[in-house]
Amino acid sequence: MPITKSAKKAANRSLVFQKRNNEFKLRMKMAIKKFLKNTNKSQEELNAVYKFIDKCKKVGVIKKNTASRKKSRVAKALAKQNS
């Protein structure tokens, strides 16, 4: 348990950031899952998934290469469906 006042504040901030990060990550995962499960994929839906992935990257939930990998996989799914 934190003892000093600053340690208590840091612990509280850590919990707030943890909650925020989990929300961003959950939104991203659900968007990807919904996109991959859908049989009629469109470019607009792909752009929406990209938006969630880029937002997670921007706030620091995932790293740049992870975001690129996820975007590549959903784009590949769209290309496969269209071919």
LINDA-V370926 format. One record per backbone hydrogen bond with DSSP energy under -1.0 kcal/mol. CO is the residue of the C=O (numbers start at 1). NH is the residue of the N-H. If there is no record, write none. Layout:
# LINDA-V370926
[[CO;NH] [CO;NH]]
This chain:
# LINDA-V370926
[[4;8] [5;9] [6;10] [7;11] [8;12] [9;13] [10;14] [11;15] [12;16] [13;17] [14;18] [15;19] [16;20] [17;21] [18;22] [19;23] [20;24] [21;25] [22;26] [23;27] [24;28] [25;29] [26;30] [27;31] [28;32] [29;33] [30;34] [31;35] [32;36] [33;37] [34;38] [42;46] [43;47] [44;48] [45;49] [46;50] [47;51] [48;52] [49;53] [50;54] [51;55] [52;56] [53;57] [54;58] [55;59] [56;61] [56;62] [63;67] [64;68] [65;69] [66;70] [67;71] [68;72] [69;73] [70;74] [71;75] [72;76] [73;77] [74;78] [75;79] [76;80] [77;81] [78;82] [79;83]]
